[in-house]
Amino acid sequence: MRKHEMLCNIEDAQTIHCLTANATVACSKCGVKAHNPADVCDPVQLPGTGMVGD
C-alpha cells in the first residue's frame, strides 16, 4: 500500500479484510479498524491491544 492510501479510502473488501485482521487501532474519523496504525488517518488505540505504534 502506498503511504498516501489509507485504509479509510480502500473499498475492496478482500484488501480491507487482510489489513484489519487482529485490529489494534481504529480511525477516529470513520471508525474503520486496522492492525497497523499507519493504515488509518487518525489512529486511536483499541482497548486491551497495547500501545499505538508498538
mmCIF entry with sequence, helices, sheets and N, C-alpha, C, O atoms, coordinates in Angstrom:
data_MODEL
# 
_entry.id   MODEL 
# 
_entity.id                         1 
_entity.type                       polymer 
_entity.pdbx_number_of_molecules   1 
# 
_entity_poly.entity_id                      1 
_entity_poly.type                           'polypeptide(L)' 
_entity_poly.nstd_linkage                   no 
_entity_poly.nstd_monomer                   no 
_entity_poly.pdbx_seq_one_letter_code       MRKHEMLCNIEDAQTIHCLTANATVACSKCGVKAHNPADVCDPVQLPGTGMVGD 
_entity_poly.pdbx_seq_one_letter_code_can   MRKHEMLCNIEDAQTIHCLTANATVACSKCGVKAHNPADVCDPVQLPGTGMVGD 
_entity_poly.pdbx_strand_id                 A 
# 
loop_
_entity_poly_seq.entity_id 
_entity_poly_seq.num 
_entity_poly_seq.mon_id 
_entity_poly_seq.hetero 
1 1  MET n 
1 2  ARG n 
1 3  LYS n 
1 4  HIS n 
1 5  GLU n 
1 6  MET n 
1 7  LEU n 
1 8  CYS n 
1 9  ASN n 
1 10 ILE n 
1 11 GLU n 
1 12 ASP n 
1 13 ALA n 
1 14 GLN n 
1 15 THR n 
1 16 ILE n 
1 17 HIS n 
1 18 CYS n 
1 19 LEU n 
1 20 THR n 
1 21 ALA n 
1 22 ASN n 
1 23 ALA n 
1 24 THR n 
1 25 VAL n 
1 26 ALA n 
1 27 CYS n 
1 28 SER n 
1 29 LYS n 
1 30 CYS n 
1 31 GLY n 
1 32 VAL n 
1 33 LYS n 
1 34 ALA n 
1 35 HIS n 
1 36 ASN n 
1 37 PRO n 
1 38 ALA n 
1 39 ASP n 
1 40 VAL n 
1 41 CYS n 
1 42 ASP n 
1 43 PRO n 
1 44 VAL n 
1 45 GLN n 
1 46 LEU n 
1 47 PRO n 
1 48 GLY n 
1 49 THR n 
1 50 GLY n 
1 51 MET n 
1 52 VAL n 
1 53 GLY n 
1 54 ASP n 
# 
_struct_asym.id          A 
_struct_asym.entity_id   1 
# 
loop_
_struct_conf.conf_type_id 
_struct_conf.id 
_struct_conf.pdbx_PDB_helix_id 
_struct_conf.beg_label_comp_id 
_struct_conf.beg_label_asym_id 
_struct_conf.beg_label_seq_id 
_struct_conf.pdbx_beg_PDB_ins_code 
_struct_conf.end_label_comp_id 
_struct_conf.end_label_asym_id 
_struct_conf.end_label_seq_id 
_struct_conf.pdbx_end_PDB_ins_code 
_struct_conf.beg_auth_comp_id 
_struct_conf.beg_auth_asym_id 
_struct_conf.beg_auth_seq_id 
_struct_conf.end_auth_comp_id 
_struct_conf.end_auth_asym_id 
_struct_conf.end_auth_seq_id 
_struct_conf.pdbx_PDB_helix_class 
_struct_conf.details 
_struct_conf.pdbx_PDB_helix_length 
HELX_P HELX_P1 AA1 LEU A 7  ? ASN A 9  ? LEU A 7  ASN A 9  5 ? 3 
HELX_P HELX_P2 AA2 ALA A 13 ? THR A 20 ? ALA A 13 THR A 20 1 ? 8 
HELX_P HELX_P3 AA3 PRO A 37 ? ASP A 39 ? PRO A 37 ASP A 39 5 ? 3 
# 
_struct_conf_type.id          HELX_P 
_struct_conf_type.criteria    ? 
_struct_conf_type.reference   ? 
# 
_struct_sheet.id               AA1 
_struct_sheet.type             ? 
_struct_sheet.number_strands   3 
_struct_sheet.details          ? 
# 
loop_
_struct_sheet_order.sheet_id 
_struct_sheet_order.range_id_1 
_struct_sheet_order.range_id_2 
_struct_sheet_order.offset 
_struct_sheet_order.sense 
AA1 1 2 ? anti-parallel 
AA1 2 3 ? anti-parallel 
# 
loop_
_struct_sheet_range.sheet_id 
_struct_sheet_range.id 
_struct_sheet_range.beg_label_comp_id 
_struct_sheet_range.beg_label_asym_id 
_struct_sheet_range.beg_label_seq_id 
_struct_sheet_range.pdbx_beg_PDB_ins_code 
_struct_sheet_range.end_label_comp_id 
_struct_sheet_range.end_label_asym_id 
_struct_sheet_range.end_label_seq_id 
_struct_sheet_range.pdbx_end_PDB_ins_code 
_struct_sheet_range.beg_auth_comp_id 
_struct_sheet_range.beg_auth_asym_id 
_struct_sheet_range.beg_auth_seq_id 
_struct_sheet_range.end_auth_comp_id 
_struct_sheet_range.end_auth_asym_id 
_struct_sheet_range.end_auth_seq_id 
AA1 1 LYS A 33 ? ALA A 34 ? LYS A 33 ALA A 34 
AA1 2 VAL A 25 ? CYS A 27 ? VAL A 25 CYS A 27 
AA1 3 PRO A 43 ? GLN A 45 ? PRO A 43 GLN A 45 
# 
loop_
_atom_site.group_PDB 
_atom_site.id 
_atom_site.type_symbol 
_atom_site.label_atom_id 
_atom_site.label_alt_id 
_atom_site.label_comp_id 
_atom_site.label_asym_id 
_atom_site.label_entity_id 
_atom_site.label_seq_id 
_atom_site.pdbx_PDB_ins_code 
_atom_site.Cartn_x 
_atom_site.Cartn_y 
_atom_site.Cartn_z 
_atom_site.occupancy 
_atom_site.B_iso_or_equiv 
_atom_site.pdbx_formal_charge 
_atom_site.auth_seq_id 
_atom_site.auth_comp_id 
_atom_site.auth_asym_id 
_atom_site.auth_atom_id 
_atom_site.pdbx_PDB_model_num 
ATOM 1   N N  . MET A 1 1  ? 0.852   -1.175 0.000  1.00 0.00 ? 1  MET A N  1 
ATOM 2   C CA . MET A 1 1  ? 0.000   0.000  0.000  1.00 0.00 ? 1  MET A CA 1 
ATOM 3   C C  . MET A 1 1  ? 0.897   1.237  0.000  1.00 0.00 ? 1  MET A C  1 
ATOM 4   O O  . MET A 1 1  ? 1.854   1.320  0.770  1.00 0.00 ? 1  MET A O  1 
ATOM 5   N N  . ARG A 1 2  ? 0.584   2.184  -0.858 1.00 0.00 ? 2  ARG A N  1 
ATOM 6   C CA . ARG A 1 2  ? 1.347   3.429  -0.885 1.00 0.00 ? 2  ARG A CA 1 
ATOM 7   C C  . ARG A 1 2  ? 1.015   4.243  0.353  1.00 0.00 ? 2  ARG A C  1 
ATOM 8   O O  . ARG A 1 2  ? -0.094  4.147  0.879  1.00 0.00 ? 2  ARG A O  1 
ATOM 9   N N  . LYS A 1 3  ? 1.963   5.044  0.825  1.00 0.00 ? 3  LYS A N  1 
ATOM 10  C CA . LYS A 1 3  ? 1.790   5.786  2.066  1.00 0.00 ? 3  LYS A CA 1 
ATOM 11  C C  . LYS A 1 3  ? 0.572   6.692  2.066  1.00 0.00 ? 3  LYS A C  1 
ATOM 12  O O  . LYS A 1 3  ? -0.056  6.870  3.110  1.00 0.00 ? 3  LYS A O  1 
ATOM 13  N N  . HIS A 1 4  ? 0.218   7.275  0.913  1.00 0.00 ? 4  HIS A N  1 
ATOM 14  C CA . HIS A 1 4  ? -0.905  8.205  0.894  1.00 0.00 ? 4  HIS A CA 1 
ATOM 15  C C  . HIS A 1 4  ? -2.256  7.504  0.844  1.00 0.00 ? 4  HIS A C  1 
ATOM 16  O O  . HIS A 1 4  ? -3.294  8.151  0.978  1.00 0.00 ? 4  HIS A O  1 
ATOM 17  N N  . GLU A 1 5  ? -2.253  6.178  0.652  1.00 0.00 ? 5  GLU A N  1 
ATOM 18  C CA . GLU A 1 5  ? -3.500  5.415  0.622  1.00 0.00 ? 5  GLU A CA 1 
ATOM 19  C C  . GLU A 1 5  ? -3.782  4.879  2.012  1.00 0.00 ? 5  GLU A C  1 
ATOM 20  O O  . GLU A 1 5  ? -3.091  3.971  2.476  1.00 0.00 ? 5  GLU A O  1 
ATOM 21  N N  . MET A 1 6  ? -4.761  5.413  2.669  1.00 0.00 ? 6  MET A N  1 
ATOM 22  C CA . MET A 1 6  ? -5.131  4.955  3.991  1.00 0.00 ? 6  MET A CA 1 
ATOM 23  C C  . MET A 1 6  ? -6.275  3.965  3.888  1.00 0.00 ? 6  MET A C  1 
ATOM 24  O O  . MET A 1 6  ? -7.055  4.005  2.936  1.00 0.00 ? 6  MET A O  1 
ATOM 25  N N  . LEU A 1 7  ? -6.375  3.098  4.840  1.00 0.00 ? 7  LEU A N  1 
ATOM 26  C CA . LEU A 1 7  ? -7.414  2.090  4.868  1.00 0.00 ? 7  LEU A CA 1 
ATOM 27  C C  . LEU A 1 7  ? -8.799  2.710  4.775  1.00 0.00 ? 7  LEU A C  1 
ATOM 28  O O  . LEU A 1 7  ? -9.718  2.106  4.223  1.00 0.00 ? 7  LEU A O  1 
ATOM 29  N N  . CYS A 1 8  ? -8.949  3.898  5.307  1.00 0.00 ? 8  CYS A N  1 
ATOM 30  C CA . CYS A 1 8  ? -10.231 4.604  5.270  1.00 0.00 ? 8  CYS A CA 1 
ATOM 31  C C  . CYS A 1 8  ? -10.727 4.812  3.838  1.00 0.00 ? 8  CYS A C  1 
ATOM 32  O O  . CYS A 1 8  ? -11.930 4.951  3.620  1.00 0.00 ? 8  CYS A O  1 
ATOM 33  N N  . ASN A 1 9  ? -9.822  4.834  2.867  1.00 0.00 ? 9  ASN A N  1 
ATOM 34  C CA . ASN A 1 9  ? -10.182 5.106  1.477  1.00 0.00 ? 9  ASN A CA 1 
ATOM 35  C C  . ASN A 1 9  ? -10.258 3.862  0.599  1.00 0.00 ? 9  ASN A C  1 
ATOM 36  O O  . ASN A 1 9  ? -10.577 3.969  -0.585 1.00 0.00 ? 9  ASN A O  1 
ATOM 37  N N  . ILE A 1 10 ? -9.972  2.690  1.150  1.00 0.00 ? 10 ILE A N  1 
ATOM 38  C CA . ILE A 1 10 ? -9.988  1.448  0.371  1.00 0.00 ? 10 ILE A CA 1 
ATOM 39  C C  . ILE A 1 10 ? -11.406 0.900  0.340  1.00 0.00 ? 10 ILE A C  1 
ATOM 40  O O  . ILE A 1 10 ? -12.083 0.852  1.367  1.00 0.00 ? 10 ILE A O  1 
ATOM 41  N N  . GLU A 1 11 ? -11.852 0.487  -0.842 1.00 0.00 ? 11 GLU A N  1 
ATOM 42  C CA . GLU A 1 11 ? -13.200 -0.042 -0.978 1.00 0.00 ? 11 GLU A CA 1 
ATOM 43  C C  . GLU A 1 11 ? -13.236 -1.546 -1.244 1.00 0.00 ? 11 GLU A C  1 
ATOM 44  O O  . GLU A 1 11 ? -14.297 -2.161 -1.139 1.00 0.00 ? 11 GLU A O  1 
ATOM 45  N N  . ASP A 1 12 ? -12.094 -2.150 -1.587 1.00 0.00 ? 12 ASP A N  1 
ATOM 46  C CA . ASP A 1 12 ? -12.039 -3.575 -1.881 1.00 0.00 ? 12 ASP A CA 1 
ATOM 47  C C  . ASP A 1 12 ? -12.130 -4.387 -0.586 1.00 0.00 ? 12 ASP A C  1 
ATOM 48  O O  . ASP A 1 12 ? -11.250 -4.289 0.269  1.00 0.00 ? 12 ASP A O  1 
ATOM 49  N N  . ALA A 1 13 ? -13.187 -5.186 -0.438 1.00 0.00 ? 13 ALA A N  1 
ATOM 50  C CA . ALA A 1 13 ? -13.449 -5.924 0.789  1.00 0.00 ? 13 ALA A CA 1 
ATOM 51  C C  . ALA A 1 13 ? -12.333 -6.900 1.152  1.00 0.00 ? 13 ALA A C  1 
ATOM 52  O O  . ALA A 1 13 ? -12.005 -7.036 2.331  1.00 0.00 ? 13 ALA A O  1 
ATOM 53  N N  . GLN A 1 14 ? -11.745 -7.579 0.173  1.00 0.00 ? 14 GLN A N  1 
ATOM 54  C CA . GLN A 1 14 ? -10.692 -8.540 0.456  1.00 0.00 ? 14 GLN A CA 1 
ATOM 55  C C  . GLN A 1 14 ? -9.442  -7.838 0.996  1.00 0.00 ? 14 GLN A C  1 
ATOM 56  O O  . GLN A 1 14 ? -8.814  -8.330 1.933  1.00 0.00 ? 14 GLN A O  1 
ATOM 57  N N  . THR A 1 15 ? -9.082  -6.706 0.418  1.00 0.00 ? 15 THR A N  1 
ATOM 58  C CA . THR A 1 15 ? -7.929  -5.935 0.900  1.00 0.00 ? 15 THR A CA 1 
ATOM 59  C C  . THR A 1 15 ? -8.183  -5.439 2.315  1.00 0.00 ? 15 THR A C  1 
ATOM 60  O O  . THR A 1 15 ? -7.300  -5.512 3.170  1.00 0.00 ? 15 THR A O  1 
ATOM 61  N N  . ILE A 1 16 ? -9.377  -4.939 2.560  1.00 0.00 ? 16 ILE A N  1 
ATOM 62  C CA . ILE A 1 16 ? -9.729  -4.457 3.905  1.00 0.00 ? 16 ILE A CA 1 
ATOM 63  C C  . ILE A 1 16 ? -9.620  -5.591 4.907  1.00 0.00 ? 16 ILE A C  1 
ATOM 64  O O  . ILE A 1 16 ? -9.068  -5.404 5.992  1.00 0.00 ? 16 ILE A O  1 
ATOM 65  N N  . HIS A 1 17 ? -10.134 -6.760 4.567  1.00 0.00 ? 17 HIS A N  1 
ATOM 66  C CA . HIS A 1 17 ? -10.079 -7.902 5.480  1.00 0.00 ? 17 HIS A CA 1 
ATOM 67  C C  . HIS A 1 17 ? -8.632  -8.247 5.834  1.00 0.00 ? 17 HIS A C  1 
ATOM 68  O O  . HIS A 1 17 ? -8.326  -8.483 7.002  1.00 0.00 ? 17 HIS A O  1 
ATOM 69  N N  . CYS A 1 18 ? -7.753  -8.278 4.859  1.00 0.00 ? 18 CYS A N  1 
ATOM 70  C CA . CYS A 1 18 ? -6.347  -8.602 5.094  1.00 0.00 ? 18 CYS A CA 1 
ATOM 71  C C  . CYS A 1 18 ? -5.671  -7.584 6.010  1.00 0.00 ? 18 CYS A C  1 
ATOM 72  O O  . CYS A 1 18 ? -4.871  -7.951 6.870  1.00 0.00 ? 18 CYS A O  1 
ATOM 73  N N  . LEU A 1 19 ? -5.992  -6.320 5.823  1.00 0.00 ? 19 LEU A N  1 
ATOM 74  C CA . LEU A 1 19 ? -5.331  -5.268 6.601  1.00 0.00 ? 19 LEU A CA 1 
ATOM 75  C C  . LEU A 1 19 ? -5.943  -5.065 7.984  1.00 0.00 ? 19 LEU A C  1 
ATOM 76  O O  . LEU A 1 19 ? -5.335  -4.416 8.835  1.00 0.00 ? 19 LEU A O  1 
ATOM 77  N N  . THR A 1 20 ? -7.139  -5.610 8.222  1.00 0.00 ? 20 THR A N  1 
ATOM 78  C CA . THR A 1 20 ? -7.797  -5.376 9.505  1.00 0.00 ? 20 THR A CA 1 
ATOM 79  C C  . THR A 1 20 ? -7.755  -6.578 10.438 1.00 0.00 ? 20 THR A C  1 
ATOM 80  O O  . THR A 1 20 ? -8.250  -6.500 11.562 1.00 0.00 ? 20 THR A O  1 
ATOM 81  N N  . ALA A 1 21 ? -7.174  -7.687 9.992  1.00 0.00 ? 21 ALA A N  1 
ATOM 82  C CA . ALA A 1 21 ? -7.076  -8.857 10.854 1.00 0.00 ? 21 ALA A CA 1 
ATOM 83  C C  . ALA A 1 21 ? -6.323  -8.499 12.129 1.00 0.00 ? 21 ALA A C  1 
ATOM 84  O O  . ALA A 1 21 ? -5.285  -7.838 12.077 1.00 0.00 ? 21 ALA A O  1 
ATOM 85  N N  . ASN A 1 22 ? -6.837  -8.929 13.259 1.00 0.00 ? 22 ASN A N  1 
ATOM 86  C CA . ASN A 1 22 ? -6.231  -8.642 14.567 1.00 0.00 ? 22 ASN A CA 1 
ATOM 87  C C  . ASN A 1 22 ? -6.061  -7.139 14.789 1.00 0.00 ? 22 ASN A C  1 
ATOM 88  O O  . ASN A 1 22 ? -4.975  -6.675 15.137 1.00 0.00 ? 22 ASN A O  1 
ATOM 89  N N  . ALA A 1 23 ? -7.114  -6.404 14.591 1.00 0.00 ? 23 ALA A N  1 
ATOM 90  C CA . ALA A 1 23 ? -7.074  -4.944 14.706 1.00 0.00 ? 23 ALA A CA 1 
ATOM 91  C C  . ALA A 1 23 ? -6.571  -4.481 16.071 1.00 0.00 ? 23 ALA A C  1 
ATOM 92  O O  . ALA A 1 23 ? -6.924  -5.049 17.104 1.00 0.00 ? 23 ALA A O  1 
ATOM 93  N N  . THR A 1 24 ? -5.743  -3.440 16.053 1.00 0.00 ? 24 THR A N  1 
ATOM 94  C CA . THR A 1 24 ? -5.229  -2.841 17.283 1.00 0.00 ? 24 THR A CA 1 
ATOM 95  C C  . THR A 1 24 ? -5.619  -1.372 17.394 1.00 0.00 ? 24 THR A C  1 
ATOM 96  O O  . THR A 1 24 ? -5.535  -0.786 18.474 1.00 0.00 ? 24 THR A O  1 
ATOM 97  N N  . VAL A 1 25 ? -6.047  -0.773 16.281 1.00 0.00 ? 25 VAL A N  1 
ATOM 98  C CA . VAL A 1 25 ? -6.417  0.648  16.269 1.00 0.00 ? 25 VAL A CA 1 
ATOM 99  C C  . VAL A 1 25 ? -7.706  0.835  15.468 1.00 0.00 ? 25 VAL A C  1 
ATOM 100 O O  . VAL A 1 25 ? -8.108  -0.021 14.680 1.00 0.00 ? 25 VAL A O  1 
ATOM 101 N N  . ALA A 1 26 ? -8.335  1.985  15.702 1.00 0.00 ? 26 ALA A N  1 
ATOM 102 C CA . ALA A 1 26 ? -9.487  2.396  14.904 1.00 0.00 ? 26 ALA A CA 1 
ATOM 103 C C  . ALA A 1 26 ? -9.245  3.827  14.461 1.00 0.00 ? 26 ALA A C  1 
ATOM 104 O O  . ALA A 1 26 ? -8.554  4.584  15.143 1.00 0.00 ? 26 ALA A O  1 
ATOM 105 N N  . CYS A 1 27 ? -9.804  4.194  13.335 1.00 0.00 ? 27 CYS A N  1 
ATOM 106 C CA . CYS A 1 27 ? -9.701  5.571  12.859 1.00 0.00 ? 27 CYS A CA 1 
ATOM 107 C C  . CYS A 1 27 ? -10.736 6.402  13.609 1.00 0.00 ? 27 CYS A C  1 
ATOM 108 O O  . CYS A 1 27 ? -11.917 6.053  13.624 1.00 0.00 ? 27 CYS A O  1 
ATOM 109 N N  . SER A 1 28 ? -10.311 7.483  14.221 1.00 0.00 ? 28 SER A N  1 
ATOM 110 C CA . SER A 1 28 ? -11.255 8.316  14.967 1.00 0.00 ? 28 SER A CA 1 
ATOM 111 C C  . SER A 1 28 ? -12.166 9.116  14.039 1.00 0.00 ? 28 SER A C  1 
ATOM 112 O O  . SER A 1 28 ? -13.164 9.682  14.485 1.00 0.00 ? 28 SER A O  1 
ATOM 113 N N  . LYS A 1 29 ? -11.826 9.166  12.749 1.00 0.00 ? 29 LYS A N  1 
ATOM 114 C CA . LYS A 1 29 ? -12.654 9.907  11.789 1.00 0.00 ? 29 LYS A CA 1 
ATOM 115 C C  . LYS A 1 29 ? -13.802 9.059  11.251 1.00 0.00 ? 29 LYS A C  1 
ATOM 116 O O  . LYS A 1 29 ? -14.940 9.525  11.194 1.00 0.00 ? 29 LYS A O  1 
ATOM 117 N N  . CYS A 1 30 ? -13.514 7.808  10.852 1.00 0.00 ? 30 CYS A N  1 
ATOM 118 C CA . CYS A 1 30 ? -14.562 6.996  10.219 1.00 0.00 ? 30 CYS A CA 1 
ATOM 119 C C  . CYS A 1 30 ? -14.843 5.687  10.954 1.00 0.00 ? 30 CYS A C  1 
ATOM 120 O O  . CYS A 1 30 ? -15.836 5.019  10.661 1.00 0.00 ? 30 CYS A O  1 
ATOM 121 N N  . GLY A 1 31 ? -13.986 5.312  11.899 1.00 0.00 ? 31 GLY A N  1 
ATOM 122 C CA . GLY A 1 31 ? -14.231 4.117  12.695 1.00 0.00 ? 31 GLY A CA 1 
ATOM 123 C C  . GLY A 1 31 ? -13.666 2.821  12.148 1.00 0.00 ? 31 GLY A C  1 
ATOM 124 O O  . GLY A 1 31 ? -13.765 1.789  12.812 1.00 0.00 ? 31 GLY A O  1 
ATOM 125 N N  . VAL A 1 32 ? -13.073 2.838  10.952 1.00 0.00 ? 32 VAL A N  1 
ATOM 126 C CA . VAL A 1 32 ? -12.504 1.609  10.392 1.00 0.00 ? 32 VAL A CA 1 
ATOM 127 C C  . VAL A 1 32 ? -11.397 1.117  11.323 1.00 0.00 ? 32 VAL A C  1 
ATOM 128 O O  . VAL A 1 32 ? -10.641 1.913  11.878 1.00 0.00 ? 32 VAL A O  1 
ATOM 129 N N  . LYS A 1 33 ? -11.312 -0.206 11.487 1.00 0.00 ? 33 LYS A N  1 
ATOM 130 C CA . LYS A 1 33 ? -10.305 -0.802 12.368 1.00 0.00 ? 33 LYS A CA 1 
ATOM 131 C C  . LYS A 1 33 ? -9.185  -1.392 11.535 1.00 0.00 ? 33 LYS A C  1 
ATOM 132 O O  . LYS A 1 33 ? -9.407  -1.857 10.417 1.00 0.00 ? 33 LYS A O  1 
ATOM 133 N N  . ALA A 1 34 ? -7.964  -1.371 12.092 1.00 0.00 ? 34 ALA A N  1 
ATOM 134 C CA . ALA A 1 34 ? -6.796  -1.890 11.390 1.00 0.00 ? 34 ALA A CA 1 
ATOM 135 C C  . ALA A 1 34 ? -5.787  -2.439 12.377 1.00 0.00 ? 34 ALA A C  1 
ATOM 136 O O  . ALA A 1 34 ? -5.801  -2.101 13.561 1.00 0.00 ? 34 ALA A O  1 
ATOM 137 N N  . HIS A 1 35 ? -4.912  -3.292 11.870 1.00 0.00 ? 35 HIS A N  1 
ATOM 138 C CA . HIS A 1 35 ? -3.828  -3.826 12.695 1.00 0.00 ? 35 HIS A CA 1 
ATOM 139 C C  . HIS A 1 35 ? -2.692  -2.818 12.796 1.00 0.00 ? 35 HIS A C  1 
ATOM 140 O O  . HIS A 1 35 ? -2.102  -2.659 13.865 1.00 0.00 ? 35 HIS A O  1 
ATOM 141 N N  . ASN A 1 36 ? -2.380  -2.143 11.714 1.00 0.00 ? 36 ASN A N  1 
ATOM 142 C CA . ASN A 1 36 ? -1.253  -1.208 11.656 1.00 0.00 ? 36 ASN A CA 1 
ATOM 143 C C  . ASN A 1 36 ? -1.758  0.225  11.767 1.00 0.00 ? 36 ASN A C  1 
ATOM 144 O O  . ASN A 1 36 ? -2.573  0.642  10.943 1.00 0.00 ? 36 ASN A O  1 
ATOM 145 N N  . PRO A 1 37 ? -1.304  0.994  12.756 1.00 0.00 ? 37 PRO A N  1 
ATOM 146 C CA . PRO A 1 37 ? -1.743  2.391  12.902 1.00 0.00 ? 37 PRO A CA 1 
ATOM 147 C C  . PRO A 1 37 ? -1.484  3.241  11.660 1.00 0.00 ? 37 PRO A C  1 
ATOM 148 O O  . PRO A 1 37 ? -2.194  4.219  11.428 1.00 0.00 ? 37 PRO A O  1 
ATOM 149 N N  . ALA A 1 38 ? -0.482  2.885  10.860 1.00 0.00 ? 38 ALA A N  1 
ATOM 150 C CA . ALA A 1 38 ? -0.164  3.656  9.659  1.00 0.00 ? 38 ALA A CA 1 
ATOM 151 C C  . ALA A 1 38 ? -1.212  3.478  8.555  1.00 0.00 ? 38 ALA A C  1 
ATOM 152 O O  . ALA A 1 38 ? -1.197  4.209  7.565  1.00 0.00 ? 38 ALA A O  1 
ATOM 153 N N  . ASP A 1 39 ? -2.118  2.510  8.721  1.00 0.00 ? 39 ASP A N  1 
ATOM 154 C CA . ASP A 1 39 ? -3.118  2.236  7.701  1.00 0.00 ? 39 ASP A CA 1 
ATOM 155 C C  . ASP A 1 39 ? -4.389  3.078  7.848  1.00 0.00 ? 39 ASP A C  1 
ATOM 156 O O  . ASP A 1 39 ? -5.279  2.993  7.002  1.00 0.00 ? 39 ASP A O  1 
ATOM 157 N N  . VAL A 1 40 ? -4.485  3.880  8.896  1.00 0.00 ? 40 VAL A N  1 
ATOM 158 C CA . VAL A 1 40 ? -5.659  4.729  9.078  1.00 0.00 ? 40 VAL A CA 1 
ATOM 159 C C  . VAL A 1 40 ? -5.239  6.183  9.242  1.00 0.00 ? 40 VAL A C  1 
ATOM 160 O O  . VAL A 1 40 ? -4.098  6.471  9.604  1.00 0.00 ? 40 VAL A O  1 
ATOM 161 N N  . CYS A 1 41 ? -6.166  7.094  8.976  1.00 0.00 ? 41 CYS A N  1 
ATOM 162 C CA . CYS A 1 41 ? -5.849  8.535  9.010  1.00 0.00 ? 41 CYS A CA 1 
ATOM 163 C C  . CYS A 1 41 ? -5.546  9.049  10.407 1.00 0.00 ? 41 CYS A C  1 
ATOM 164 O O  . CYS A 1 41 ? -4.588  9.798  10.601 1.00 0.00 ? 41 CYS A O  1 
ATOM 165 N N  . ASP A 1 42 ? -6.358  8.651  11.380 1.00 0.00 ? 42 ASP A N  1 
ATOM 166 C CA . ASP A 1 42 ? -6.231  9.178  12.738 1.00 0.00 ? 42 ASP A CA 1 
ATOM 167 C C  . ASP A 1 42 ? -6.378  8.028  13.733 1.00 0.00 ? 42 ASP A C  1 
ATOM 168 O O  . ASP A 1 42 ? -7.459  7.835  14.291 1.00 0.00 ? 42 ASP A O  1 
ATOM 169 N N  . PRO A 1 43 ? -5.291  7.250  13.969 1.00 0.00 ? 43 PRO A N  1 
ATOM 170 C CA . PRO A 1 43 ? -5.388  6.041  14.789 1.00 0.00 ? 43 PRO A CA 1 
ATOM 171 C C  . PRO A 1 43 ? -5.647  6.310  16.265 1.00 0.00 ? 43 PRO A C  1 
ATOM 172 O O  . PRO A 1 43 ? -5.060  7.206  16.872 1.00 0.00 ? 43 PRO A O  1 
ATOM 173 N N  . VAL A 1 44 ? -6.549  5.499  16.821 1.00 0.00 ? 44 VAL A N  1 
ATOM 174 C CA . VAL A 1 44 ? -6.850  5.511  18.248 1.00 0.00 ? 44 VAL A CA 1 
ATOM 175 C C  . VAL A 1 44 ? -6.737  4.066  18.710 1.00 0.00 ? 44 VAL A C  1 
ATOM 176 O O  . VAL A 1 44 ? -7.312  3.166  18.100 1.00 0.00 ? 44 VAL A O  1 
ATOM 177 N N  . GLN A 1 45 ? -5.995  3.849  19.788 1.00 0.00 ? 45 GLN A N  1 
ATOM 178 C CA . GLN A 1 45 ? -5.776  2.506  20.295 1.00 0.00 ? 45 GLN A CA 1 
ATOM 179 C C  . GLN A 1 45 ? -7.079  1.857  20.735 1.00 0.00 ? 45 GLN A C  1 
ATOM 180 O O  . GLN A 1 45 ? -7.890  2.475  21.424 1.00 0.00 ? 45 GLN A O  1 
ATOM 181 N N  . LEU A 1 46 ? -7.272  0.599  20.330 1.00 0.00 ? 46 LEU A N  1 
ATOM 182 C CA . LEU A 1 46 ? -8.413  -0.165 20.805 1.00 0.00 ? 46 LEU A CA 1 
ATOM 183 C C  . LEU A 1 46 ? -8.090  -0.689 22.192 1.00 0.00 ? 46 LEU A C  1 
ATOM 184 O O  . LEU A 1 46 ? -6.943  -1.053 22.450 1.00 0.00 ? 46 LEU A O  1 
ATOM 185 N N  . PRO A 1 47 ? -9.060  -0.741 23.092 1.00 0.00 ? 47 PRO A N  1 
ATOM 186 C CA . PRO A 1 47 ? -8.819  -1.222 24.464 1.00 0.00 ? 47 PRO A CA 1 
ATOM 187 C C  . PRO A 1 47 ? -8.213  -2.624 24.483 1.00 0.00 ? 47 PRO A C  1 
ATOM 188 O O  . PRO A 1 47 ? -8.648  -3.509 23.746 1.00 0.00 ? 47 PRO A O  1 
ATOM 189 N N  . GLY A 1 48 ? -7.214  -2.812 25.325 1.00 0.00 ? 48 GLY A N  1 
ATOM 190 C CA . GLY A 1 48 ? -6.608  -4.122 25.507 1.00 0.00 ? 48 GLY A CA 1 
ATOM 191 C C  . GLY A 1 48 ? -5.686  -4.585 24.398 1.00 0.00 ? 48 GLY A C  1 
ATOM 192 O O  . GLY A 1 48 ? -5.409  -5.781 24.307 1.00 0.00 ? 48 GLY A O  1 
ATOM 193 N N  . THR A 1 49 ? -5.197  -3.690 23.549 1.00 0.00 ? 49 THR A N  1 
ATOM 194 C CA . THR A 1 49 ? -4.361  -4.116 22.425 1.00 0.00 ? 49 THR A CA 1 
ATOM 195 C C  . THR A 1 49 ? -2.938  -3.599 22.494 1.00 0.00 ? 49 THR A C  1 
ATOM 196 O O  . THR A 1 49 ? -2.184  -3.799 21.542 1.00 0.00 ? 49 THR A O  1 
ATOM 197 N N  . GLY A 1 50 ? -2.538  -2.953 23.561 1.00 0.00 ? 50 GLY A N  1 
ATOM 198 C CA . GLY A 1 50 ? -1.176  -2.430 23.637 1.00 0.00 ? 50 GLY A CA 1 
ATOM 199 C C  . GLY A 1 50 ? -1.113  -0.999 23.178 1.00 0.00 ? 50 GLY A C  1 
ATOM 200 O O  . GLY A 1 50 ? -2.143  -0.360 22.961 1.00 0.00 ? 50 GLY A O  1 
ATOM 201 N N  . MET A 1 51 ? 0.106   -0.487 23.029 1.00 0.00 ? 51 MET A N  1 
ATOM 202 C CA . MET A 1 51 ? 0.302   0.915  22.662 1.00 0.00 ? 51 MET A CA 1 
ATOM 203 C C  . MET A 1 51 ? 0.261   1.100  21.157 1.00 0.00 ? 51 MET A C  1 
ATOM 204 O O  . MET A 1 51 ? 0.716   0.229  20.416 1.00 0.00 ? 51 MET A O  1 
ATOM 205 N N  . VAL A 1 52 ? -0.281  2.229  20.690 1.00 0.00 ? 52 VAL A N  1 
ATOM 206 C CA . VAL A 1 52 ? -0.274  2.563  19.273 1.00 0.00 ? 52 VAL A CA 1 
ATOM 207 C C  . VAL A 1 52 ? 1.171   2.783  18.852 1.00 0.00 ? 52 VAL A C  1 
ATOM 208 O O  . VAL A 1 52 ? 1.913   3.505  19.518 1.00 0.00 ? 52 VAL A O  1 
ATOM 209 N N  . GLY A 1 53 ? 1.569   2.162  17.750 1.00 0.00 ? 53 GLY A N  1 
ATOM 210 C CA . GLY A 1 53 ? 2.927   2.323  17.237 1.00 0.00 ? 53 GLY A CA 1 
ATOM 211 C C  . GLY A 1 53 ? 3.904   1.284  17.739 1.00 0.00 ? 53 GLY A C  1 
ATOM 212 O O  . GLY A 1 53 ? 5.059   1.275  17.315 1.00 0.00 ? 53 GLY A O  1 
ATOM 213 N N  . ASP A 1 54 ? 3.461   0.386  18.653 1.00 0.00 ? 54 ASP A N  1 
ATOM 214 C CA . ASP A 1 54 ? 4.354   -0.676 19.135 1.00 0.00 ? 54 ASP A CA 1 
ATOM 215 C C  . ASP A 1 54 ? 4.568   -1.716 18.079 1.00 0.00 ? 54 ASP A C  1 
ATOM 216 O O  . ASP A 1 54 ? 5.292   -2.686 18.305 1.00 0.00 ? 54 ASP A O  1 
# 
